[in-house]
């Protein structure tokens, strides 16, 4: 019976060590995902606060310049194309951000907020 007890104790200790290792791994994964989420949020803020307003204004300016014959049609099209490229990049960044939120919620086992 003493040997059974030692075996059970050793099994419990192995299980506790594995559990602690999984806790540490989960903690590292949560921290890494959170850092990636913060970086993604900063990228979105850059788009929203700087890039998108600039390319939108560039299209307005280019349209005015085209109407007054200060630029040619291809230059206007380039400005429009650049705007749509930036809008697409923003949509991809937003999609990535939302995916990261879902992954982090999965790791923590619940919602991150409203």
C-alpha contacts under 8 A as a table, 3 or more apart, distances in Angstrom:
res1	aa1	res2	aa2	distance
1	X	4	X	5.04
1	X	5	X	6.23
2	X	5	X	4.99
2	X	6	X	6.27
3	X	6	X	5.03
3	X	7	X	6.11
4	X	7	X	5.03
4	X	8	X	6.08
5	X	8	X	5.08
5	X	9	X	6.06
6	X	9	X	5.02
6	X	10	X	6.07
7	X	10	X	5.10
7	X	11	X	6.11
8	X	11	X	4.99
8	X	12	X	6.13
9	X	12	X	5.06
9	X	13	X	6.19
10	X	13	X	5.07
10	X	14	X	6.21
11	X	14	X	5.15
11	X	15	X	6.16
12	X	15	X	5.05
12	X	16	X	6.12
13	X	16	X	5.08
13	X	17	X	6.13
14	X	17	X	5.08
14	X	18	X	6.17
15	X	18	X	5.11
15	X	19	X	6.12
16	X	19	X	4.99
16	X	20	X	6.16
17	X	20	X	5.14
17	X	21	X	6.16
18	X	21	X	5.02
18	X	22	X	6.22
19	X	22	X	5.13
19	X	23	X	6.24
20	X	23	X	5.01
20	X	24	X	6.26
21	X	24	X	5.16
21	X	25	X	6.21
22	X	25	X	4.98
22	X	26	X	6.01
23	X	26	X	5.12
23	X	27	X	6.09
24	X	27	X	5.06
24	X	28	X	6.26
25	X	28	X	5.17
25	X	29	X	6.19
26	X	29	X	5.04
26	X	30	X	6.11
26	X	107	X	7.40
27	X	30	X	5.15
27	X	31	X	6.23
28	X	31	X	5.16
28	X	32	X	6.11
29	X	32	X	5.12
29	X	33	X	6.06
29	X	107	X	7.87
30	X	33	X	5.19
30	X	34	X	6.01
30	X	104	X	6.63
30	X	107	X	6.53
30	X	108	X	7.30
31	X	34	X	5.08
31	X	35	X	6.20
32	X	35	X	5.19
32	X	36	X	6.30
33	X	36	X	5.05
33	X	37	X	6.08
33	X	100	X	7.14
33	X	103	X	7.84
33	X	104	X	6.27
34	X	37	X	4.93
34	X	38	X	6.22
34	X	104	X	7.10
35	X	38	X	5.13
35	X	39	X	6.30
36	X	39	X	5.09
36	X	40	X	6.14
36	X	100	X	7.76
37	X	40	X	5.02
37	X	41	X	6.12
37	X	97	X	6.48
37	X	100	X	6.08
37	X	101	X	7.05
38	X	41	X	5.02
38	X	42	X	6.30
39	X	42	X	5.14
39	X	43	X	6.35
40	X	43	X	5.04
40	X	44	X	6.32
40	X	93	X	7.15
40	X	96	X	7.70
40	X	97	X	5.79
41	X	44	X	5.07
41	X	45	X	6.24
41	X	97	X	6.89
42	X	45	X	5.03
42	X	46	X	6.22
43	X	46	X	5.08
43	X	47	X	6.40
43	X	93	X	7.48
44	X	47	X	5.09
44	X	48	X	6.11
44	X	90	X	6.98
44	X	93	X	6.63
44	X	94	X	6.76
45	X	48	X	5.01
45	X	49	X	5.66
45	X	50	X	7.92
46	X	49	X	5.28
46	X	50	X	5.49
46	X	51	X	6.48
47	X	50	X	5.58
47	X	51	X	4.74
47	X	52	X	5.51
47	X	90	X	6.43
48	X	51	X	6.64
48	X	52	X	5.83
48	X	53	X	7.17
49	X	52	X	7.17
49	X	53	X	6.95
50	X	53	X	5.76
50	X	54	X	6.20
51	X	54	X	5.24
51	X	55	X	6.27
51	X	86	X	7.56
52	X	55	X	5.30
52	X	56	X	6.03
52	X	83	X	7.45
52	X	86	X	6.78
52	X	87	X	7.05
53	X	56	X	5.14
53	X	57	X	6.06
54	X	57	X	5.12
54	X	58	X	6.06
55	X	58	X	4.85
55	X	59	X	6.37
55	X	79	X	7.40
55	X	82	X	7.06
55	X	83	X	5.15
55	X	86	X	7.64
56	X	59	X	5.28
56	X	60	X	6.54
56	X	83	X	6.28
57	X	60	X	5.01
57	X	61	X	6.08
58	X	61	X	5.05
58	X	62	X	5.89
58	X	79	X	6.48
59	X	62	X	4.97
59	X	63	X	5.97
59	X	76	X	7.12
59	X	79	X	5.49
59	X	80	X	5.77
59	X	83	X	7.32
60	X	63	X	5.12
60	X	64	X	6.35
61	X	64	X	5.18
61	X	65	X	6.12
62	X	65	X	4.93
62	X	66	X	5.96
62	X	71	X	7.45
62	X	75	X	7.58
62	X	76	X	5.42
62	X	79	X	6.92
63	X	66	X	5.09
63	X	67	X	6.17
63	X	76	X	6.41
64	X	67	X	5.15
64	X	68	X	6.31
65	X	68	X	5.19
65	X	69	X	6.06
65	X	70	X	5.01
65	X	71	X	5.73
66	X	69	X	4.82
66	X	70	X	5.78
66	X	71	X	5.03
66	X	72	X	6.09
66	X	73	X	6.67
66	X	76	X	6.74
67	X	70	X	7.71
69	X	72	X	6.81
71	X	75	X	6.39
71	X	76	X	7.31
72	X	75	X	5.57
72	X	76	X	6.75
73	X	76	X	5.12
73	X	77	X	6.22
74	X	77	X	4.93
74	X	78	X	6.10
75	X	78	X	5.03
75	X	79	X	6.41
76	X	79	X	5.19
76	X	80	X	6.33
77	X	80	X	5.01
77	X	81	X	5.95
78	X	81	X	4.99
78	X	82	X	6.04
79	X	82	X	5.10
79	X	83	X	6.25
80	X	83	X	5.11
80	X	84	X	6.36
81	X	84	X	5.19
81	X	85	X	6.16
82	X	85	X	5.04
82	X	86	X	6.21
83	X	86	X	5.15
83	X	87	X	6.14
84	X	87	X	4.90
84	X	88	X	6.08
85	X	88	X	5.13
85	X	89	X	6.17
86	X	89	X	4.94
86	X	90	X	6.07
87	X	90	X	5.04
87	X	91	X	6.23
88	X	91	X	5.03
88	X	92	X	6.21
89	X	92	X	5.10
89	X	93	X	6.14
90	X	93	X	5.01
90	X	94	X	6.07
91	X	94	X	5.06
91	X	95	X	6.11
92	X	95	X	5.05
92	X	96	X	6.13
93	X	96	X	5.05
93	X	97	X	6.12
94	X	97	X	5.00
94	X	98	X	6.23
95	X	98	X	5.19
95	X	99	X	6.21
96	X	99	X	5.06
96	X	100	X	6.19
97	X	100	X	5.08
97	X	101	X	6.34
98	X	101	X	5.07
98	X	102	X	6.38
99	X	102	X	5.06
99	X	103	X	6.22
100	X	103	X	5.03
100	X	104	X	6.10
101	X	104	X	5.13
101	X	105	X	6.09
101	X	112	X	7.73
102	X	105	X	5.08
102	X	106	X	6.20
103	X	106	X	5.05
103	X	107	X	6.35
104	X	107	X	5.02
104	X	108	X	6.22
105	X	108	X	5.21
105	X	109	X	5.72
105	X	110	X	5.25
105	X	111	X	5.49
105	X	112	X	6.18
106	X	109	X	5.09
106	X	110	X	6.67
111	X	114	X	7.84
